[in-house]
Amino acid sequence: MKKFLVIALFVITACNLPLLATPTPTPTLGLPTPTPIATIQVQPTSEPGTEANPLILALAPSPTRSQTAIDAANALAQELEDATGYQIVTVAPAYEADLVEDFSIGNAHIGLLTPYGYYLASENGDVNALLAKLRDEQAVYGVQFLARYDSNFKRYYDVVRDENTAEADEALAQFTNRKPCWSDPFSPSGYVIPLGVLKQAGVRIGEAAFLEGQGTVVRGIYSKGICDFGATYTDARDLPILLQDYPDVMDRVMVIWRTPAIIPYEQIVVASRLNPEIKRSLLRAFIDIMGTEEGRALIQTVYGIDEFQPADESQYQEFGRLLEASGLDIYSLLNQP
């Protein structure tokens, strides 16, 4: 059965995601806006990346987006086309749940996924991580469990040696039936992964308080009386606003135990069904584009990434285990209505 893709702003007839078009070609971030493609007759049996079966580049999921983002996506698609020789069209998913589904059914080939979205899509065998977002030159970050220095909790983290002195089950057992402060129900480091660590260690905790922000979690612990312990990314205590308000926060809020750096940032992914040569070509193209000032501006506008490195999919294994251990509905953690 033949499928048809029609270029029209936020409208698509053959897949779940809207193809993007540029109403009036104008220069974008120093690069010309590509000429919109007319009606395309998609033939799934054709070679991917051809005019009859183009690769589909998805913007970062968002229910709303600016014209600047649309223009940048089209310009990035043109840059990738020029670098690889493959035909590429752009689409605008509203929510990450939509994008995960479209990778599954073949309606997306290139896009950005959060750690939750990547885990679901990769577990289904639908995507491979191509490029890992870096922050402070790191692709992954860790979690720390915090408590007040004058609490009755024992510290199992050696500050001088920067290492734990016991395994999680021993160090965290003291939190049994105690009240945690969490950041928010969707935060990997402020709730989901710490919850997974506790459950994997067999620790039953008390009723939690969600404080909407990791800095607020540190404040809650510092202030005393809100909760017994909390969790944040490593190291949320040194946020400038916290140090300004509480100059002694590093002494009064202590680290009880830390995980290794196990939580990944977002990843640019490709559909696993693409052949290895297409994946290699796209990887080289992204790296080359990021190497130019104009290209870096495009990738930042489309995906919010200032720096990346080739992804190592094995880095995400422990994250996946703890995500499952949390017992949460992973699909509900996705960016969706």
Secondary structure, 3 states (H helix, E strand, C coil): CCEEECCECCECCCCCCCECCCCCCCCECCECCCCCCCCEEECCCCCCCECCECEEEECCCCCCCCHHHHHHHHHHHHHHHHHHCCCEEEECCCCHHHHHHHHHHCCCCEEEECHHHHHHHHHCCCEEEEEEECECCECEECEEEEEECCCCCCCCEECCCCEECCCHHHHHHHHCCCCEEECCCCCHHHHHHHHHHHHHCCCCCCCCEECCCHHHHHHHHHHCCCCCEEEEECCHHHCHHHHHHCCCHHHHEEEEEECCCCEECCEEEEECCCCHHHHHHHHHHHHHHHCCHHHHHHHHHHHCCCCEEECCHHHHHHHHHHHHHCCCCHHHHCCCC
